[in-house]
Amino acid sequence: MAEPEKAPLRSAYLDNAKFLLIACVAIGHAIGPVLHRGGWLRTLYVFIHTFHIPVFVFIAGYFSRPVNSPEYLKKNLNHLIAPLLTFHVLYNLILTRPLGKSFDWAYFFVEPYFGLWFLLSLFYWRMLLLWIATVRHLVFRAVATGVMAGYIPAMERAFSLARTFTLLPFFTAGYALRNIPIEERLTAPVARVAGAITLAWGLYLTAAWPSADEQWLYGCYPYAALGVAGMQAAFAKVFVYGINAAMGAAFLTVVPKRRTFFSEWGSRSLYIYVLHIPLVKLAKALGFYKSMDGLGGEIMIPLGALLAVALLSTRSVRDRTKSLIEPRWF
């Protein structure tokens, strides 16, 4: 019996990428409550959404291996499902009333709380990999699956199914490139220059196209909800995939290759991901956004998100929350 493939060793480059991505996630969530203001905050928000989650999913696929064993299942139940259930219950209980909402039992049993959907989708992807790892033309078929999923009206946020199928191409792409030294390929001088130009061009187009519908980038809405149908919807989805791939690759070219002061923080991205959620929700509930008017106030929104990320990256936060985020239930 062949031994299972080993995941690549920890890389400063990928830890740097994970920290920068989780910082983008926090900034995006922080901007969300004031997205209606438009302007440069909306440009930054849409720009971030063109690449941050697809690259996160790509990296997850790059590190994943099809391991058919009870230990592997237990590991994923402990690392993904246990914290998902813990914080889904916790956040629903402690944040519903401060946000001025009534408790919705239907929502509670169907939809993961806010950003926690990623934990459930990652569990799905890793379990699916046991069945699809040997499929020929895996990435192409994943793209076709993602495109077709948009035609199912009922597939939205429930059980994170829409995002699971929509983002499956990036997970399979990461897995397909698992034996390719992406760090060496993407940090070559020519690649870095091309990537920087692509990012600059993408930022310019985002600013120049303020009417673009950012909901296409969320991956959780059926085509009917986006107002398109037929082959037009499929072509639009493929176009969005192309944007995600180009911007994602460009982002990876500008990530520092060597160890930095935030490399270690990147290894704790799960902690930041889970723990920044109540900070955003409470900031809105407590009226902090009302005082953030004008350019000075608006600048404080992404800066505040970065400060929160830095604080949540510390060892003291990890040590105090490890029993919740990395429990041993199974």
C-alpha positions as CSV (number, residue, x, y, z in Angstrom):
1,M,0.0,0.0,0.0
2,A,1.4,3.4,-1.1
3,E,2.1,5.9,1.7
4,P,0.0,9.0,1.6
5,E,1.6,12.1,0.2
6,K,3.1,14.4,2.8
7,A,2.1,18.1,3.0
8,P,4.8,20.6,2.2
9,L,6.9,21.9,5.1
10,R,6.1,25.2,6.7
11,S,7.1,28.1,4.4
12,A,7.8,31.7,5.4
13,Y,6.5,32.7,2.0
14,L,3.1,31.0,2.5
15,D,2.9,32.2,6.1
16,N,3.5,35.7,4.8
17,A,0.8,35.2,2.3
18,K,-1.7,33.9,4.9
19,F,-1.1,36.9,7.1
20,L,-1.6,39.4,4.3
21,L,-4.7,37.6,3.2
22,I,-6.2,37.4,6.7
23,A,-5.5,41.1,7.1
24,C,-7.4,41.7,3.8
25,V,-10.3,39.6,5.2
26,A,-10.4,41.7,8.4
27,I,-10.2,45.0,6.4
28,G,-13.0,43.8,4.1
29,H,-15.2,42.9,7.0
30,A,-14.5,46.2,8.7
31,I,-15.4,48.2,5.6
32,G,-18.6,46.2,5.1
33,P,-20.9,48.3,7.4
34,V,-19.9,51.5,5.5
35,L,-19.8,50.1,2.0
36,H,-22.8,52.2,1.0
37,R,-20.7,55.3,1.3
38,G,-18.9,54.4,-1.8
39,G,-15.6,56.2,-2.6
40,W,-12.2,54.8,-2.0
41,L,-13.4,52.5,0.8
42,R,-15.6,50.7,-1.7
43,T,-12.8,50.5,-4.2
44,L,-10.5,49.0,-1.6
45,Y,-13.3,46.5,-0.6
46,V,-14.0,45.3,-4.1
47,F,-10.3,45.2,-5.0
48,I,-9.6,42.9,-2.0
49,H,-12.5,40.7,-2.9
50,T,-11.1,40.0,-6.3
51,F,-8.4,37.8,-4.8
52,H,-8.3,37.3,-1.0
53,I,-10.7,34.3,-0.5
54,P,-9.8,32.5,-3.8
55,V,-6.1,32.6,-2.8
56,F,-6.9,31.4,0.7
57,V,-8.7,28.5,-0.8
58,F,-5.9,27.8,-3.2
59,I,-3.4,27.7,-0.4
60,A,-5.7,25.3,1.5
61,G,-5.8,23.0,-1.5
62,Y,-2.0,23.2,-1.9
63,F,-1.5,21.9,1.6
64,S,-4.3,19.3,1.5
65,R,-3.7,15.6,0.8
66,P,-6.2,12.8,0.3
67,V,-5.8,10.7,3.5
68,N,-8.3,7.9,4.1
69,S,-7.9,7.2,7.8
70,P,-10.0,7.7,10.9
71,E,-7.2,9.8,12.4
72,Y,-7.4,12.3,9.5
73,L,-11.2,12.6,9.9
74,K,-10.7,13.2,13.6
75,K,-8.1,15.8,12.9
76,N,-10.4,17.7,10.6
77,L,-13.4,17.4,13.0
78,N,-11.3,18.8,15.8
79,H,-9.6,21.6,13.7
80,L,-12.6,22.7,11.7
81,I,-16.0,21.4,12.9
82,A,-15.4,21.8,16.6
83,P,-14.4,25.5,16.4
84,L,-17.2,26.1,13.9
85,L,-19.8,24.7,16.3
86,T,-18.3,26.4,19.3
87,F,-18.2,29.9,17.8
88,H,-21.4,29.5,15.8
89,V,-23.3,28.9,19.1
90,L,-21.3,31.5,21.0
91,Y,-21.6,34.3,18.5
92,N,-25.3,33.7,18.0
93,L,-25.9,33.8,21.7
94,I,-23.8,36.8,22.6
95,L,-24.1,39.0,19.5
96,T,-27.7,38.7,18.4
97,R,-29.2,41.0,21.0
98,P,-26.5,43.8,20.9
99,L,-27.0,43.9,17.1
100,G,-30.7,44.6,17.7
101,K,-31.8,41.3,16.1
102,S,-34.1,38.6,17.2
103,F,-32.8,35.0,17.5
104,D,-33.7,33.1,14.3
105,W,-33.7,29.3,14.9
106,A,-34.0,28.6,11.2
107,Y,-30.9,30.6,10.5
108,F,-29.1,29.1,13.5
109,F,-29.5,25.5,12.2
110,V,-28.8,26.3,8.5
111,E,-26.3,29.0,8.0
112,P,-22.8,29.3,9.7
113,Y,-22.4,32.6,11.5
114,F,-20.9,35.3,9.3
115,G,-17.4,34.3,8.2
116,L,-17.4,30.9,9.9
117,W,-18.6,29.4,6.6
118,F,-15.0,28.9,5.5
119,L,-14.4,26.3,8.2
120,L,-17.4,24.2,7.0
121,S,-16.4,24.6,3.3
122,L,-12.8,23.6,4.1
123,F,-14.1,20.5,5.8
124,Y,-16.1,19.6,2.7
125,W,-13.2,20.2,0.4
126,R,-10.8,18.0,2.3
127,M,-13.4,15.2,2.6
128,L,-14.2,15.5,-1.1
129,L,-10.6,15.2,-2.0
130,L,-10.7,11.6,-1.0
131,W,-13.1,11.0,-3.9
132,I,-12.0,13.4,-6.5
133,A,-8.2,13.4,-6.2
134,T,-7.9,10.8,-9.1
135,V,-10.4,12.4,-11.4
136,R,-8.9,13.4,-14.7
137,H,-9.0,17.1,-15.7
138,L,-10.0,17.9,-12.1
139,V,-9.7,21.7,-12.3
140,F,-11.7,21.9,-15.5
141,R,-14.5,19.8,-14.0
142,A,-14.4,21.9,-10.8
143,V,-14.9,25.0,-12.9
144,A,-17.8,23.4,-14.7
145,T,-19.3,22.4,-11.3
146,G,-18.9,25.9,-10.0
147,V,-20.6,27.4,-13.1
148,M,-23.5,25.0,-13.0
149,A,-24.0,25.5,-9.2
150,G,-25.1,29.1,-9.9
151,Y,-28.2,27.9,-11.8
152,I,-29.6,26.2,-8.6
153,P,-31.9,28.9,-7.1
154,A,-32.0,27.4,-3.6
155,M,-28.2,27.2,-3.3
156,E,-27.2,30.3,-1.4
157,R,-25.7,30.5,2.1
158,A,-27.4,27.3,3.5
159,F,-24.7,24.9,4.9
160,S,-22.1,26.9,2.9
161,L,-22.9,24.8,-0.2
162,A,-22.9,27.7,-2.7
163,R,-19.4,28.9,-1.7
164,T,-18.2,25.3,-1.5
165,F,-19.0,24.6,-5.1
166,T,-18.2,28.1,-6.4
167,L,-14.7,28.1,-4.8
168,L,-13.9,24.4,-5.5
169,P,-11.9,25.3,-8.6
170,F,-9.3,27.2,-6.5
171,F,-9.0,24.3,-4.0
172,T,-8.5,21.8,-6.8
173,A,-6.0,24.1,-8.5
174,G,-4.0,24.3,-5.3
175,Y,-4.0,20.6,-5.0
176,A,-3.2,20.1,-8.7
177,L,-0.1,22.3,-8.3
178,R,1.0,20.6,-5.0
179,N,4.3,19.4,-6.5
180,I,5.1,22.6,-8.2
181,P,7.5,25.0,-6.3
182,I,5.1,28.0,-6.6
183,E,7.3,30.0,-4.3
184,E,10.2,29.9,-6.8
185,R,8.0,30.4,-9.9
186,L,5.9,33.3,-8.5
187,T,8.8,35.3,-6.9
188,A,11.0,35.4,-10.0
189,P,11.8,39.0,-10.9
190,V,9.8,38.9,-14.1
191,A,6.8,37.5,-12.3
192,R,7.0,40.1,-9.6
193,V,7.0,43.0,-12.1
194,A,4.1,41.4,-14.1
195,G,2.2,40.8,-10.8
196,A,2.7,44.4,-9.6
197,I,1.5,45.8,-12.9
198,T,-1.6,43.5,-12.8
199,L,-2.5,44.5,-9.3
200,A,-2.1,48.2,-10.2
201,W,-4.2,47.8,-13.3
202,G,-6.8,45.9,-11.3
203,L,-7.0,48.6,-8.7
204,Y,-7.4,51.2,-11.4
205,L,-10.2,49.3,-13.1
206,T,-11.9,48.8,-9.8
207,A,-11.8,52.5,-9.1
208,A,-12.9,53.4,-12.7
209,W,-15.9,50.9,-12.5
210,P,-17.8,51.9,-9.4
211,S,-21.1,50.4,-10.7
212,A,-19.6,46.9,-10.7
213,D,-21.7,44.4,-8.7
214,E,-19.5,43.1,-5.9
215,Q,-22.0,40.3,-5.1
216,W,-20.5,38.3,-8.0
217,L,-17.3,38.1,-5.9
218,Y,-19.0,36.6,-2.8
219,G,-19.7,33.2,-4.4
220,C,-22.9,32.7,-2.4
221,Y,-25.6,34.0,-4.8
222,P,-27.4,32.1,-7.6
223,Y,-27.6,33.7,-11.0
224,A,-31.3,34.5,-10.5
225,A,-30.4,36.7,-7.5
226,L,-27.8,38.4,-9.6
227,G,-30.2,39.2,-12.3
228,V,-28.7,37.1,-15.1
229,A,-29.8,33.9,-16.8
230,G,-28.9,31.5,-19.6
231,M,-25.5,31.3,-21.2
232,Q,-24.9,35.0,-20.2
233,A,-24.7,33.8,-16.6
234,A,-22.2,31.1,-17.4
235,F,-19.9,33.4,-19.4
236,A,-20.1,36.0,-16.6
237,K,-19.1,33.4,-14.0
238,V,-16.1,32.2,-16.1
239,F,-15.1,35.9,-16.5
240,V,-15.2,36.3,-12.7
241,Y,-13.1,33.2,-12.3
242,G,-10.6,34.7,-14.7
243,I,-10.4,37.9,-12.7
244,N,-10.0,35.9,-9.5
245,A,-7.2,33.8,-11.0
246,A,-5.3,36.7,-12.5
247,M,-5.5,38.9,-9.4
248,G,-4.8,35.9,-7.1
249,A,-1.6,35.0,-9.0
250,A,-0.6,38.7,-9.1
251,F,-1.0,38.9,-5.3
252,L,1.2,35.9,-4.7
253,T,4.0,37.5,-6.8
254,V,4.3,40.4,-4.4
255,V,4.3,38.4,-1.2
256,P,7.7,38.6,0.6
257,K,9.7,35.4,0.2
258,R,11.9,35.7,3.2
259,R,10.9,35.5,6.8
260,T,9.4,38.8,8.1
261,F,8.1,40.1,11.4
262,F,4.6,38.9,10.5
263,S,5.5,35.4,9.2
264,E,4.8,33.9,12.7
265,W,1.5,35.8,12.7
266,G,0.5,34.1,9.5
267,S,0.8,30.7,11.2
268,R,-2.1,31.8,13.5
269,S,-4.4,32.9,10.7
270,L,-7.2,30.7,12.1
271,Y,-7.2,32.5,15.4
272,I,-7.4,35.9,13.6
273,Y,-10.2,34.6,11.3
274,V,-12.4,33.4,14.1
275,L,-11.7,36.1,16.7
276,H,-12.0,39.2,14.6
277,I,-15.7,38.6,13.9
278,P,-17.2,39.9,17.2
279,L,-14.9,43.0,17.0
280,V,-16.5,44.0,13.7
281,K,-20.0,43.2,14.9
282,L,-19.6,45.0,18.2
283,A,-18.0,48.1,16.6
284,K,-21.2,48.4,14.5
285,A,-23.5,47.8,17.4
286,L,-21.7,50.3,19.6
287,G,-21.9,53.1,17.0
288,F,-18.2,53.4,16.3
289,Y,-18.8,53.8,12.6
290,K,-21.0,56.9,13.1
291,S,-17.9,58.9,14.3
292,M,-15.8,57.8,11.4
293,D,-16.8,60.5,8.9
294,G,-14.5,62.3,6.5
295,L,-11.2,61.1,5.2
296,G,-9.6,60.9,8.6
297,G,-12.3,58.8,10.1
298,E,-12.5,56.6,7.0
299,I,-8.7,55.9,7.2
300,M,-9.2,54.7,10.7
301,I,-11.4,51.8,9.6
302,P,-8.7,49.8,7.7
303,L,-6.1,50.9,10.2
304,G,-8.2,49.8,13.1
305,A,-8.7,46.4,11.4
306,L,-4.9,46.1,11.0
307,L,-4.4,46.9,14.6
308,A,-7.0,44.3,15.6
309,V,-5.2,41.7,13.4
310,A,-1.9,42.5,15.0
311,L,-3.3,42.1,18.5
312,L,-5.1,38.8,17.7
313,S,-1.9,37.4,16.2
314,T,0.0,37.5,19.5
315,R,1.0,34.4,21.4
316,S,-0.9,35.5,24.5
317,V,-4.2,35.5,22.6
318,R,-3.4,32.1,21.1
319,D,-2.6,30.7,24.5
320,R,-5.8,32.0,26.1
321,T,-8.1,30.8,23.3
322,K,-6.4,27.6,22.1
323,S,-8.8,25.4,24.0
324,L,-11.7,26.9,22.1
325,I,-10.1,27.2,18.7
326,E,-8.1,23.9,18.8
327,P,-10.2,21.7,21.0
328,R,-10.0,17.9,21.2
329,W,-13.6,16.7,20.9
330,F,-13.0,13.6,18.9
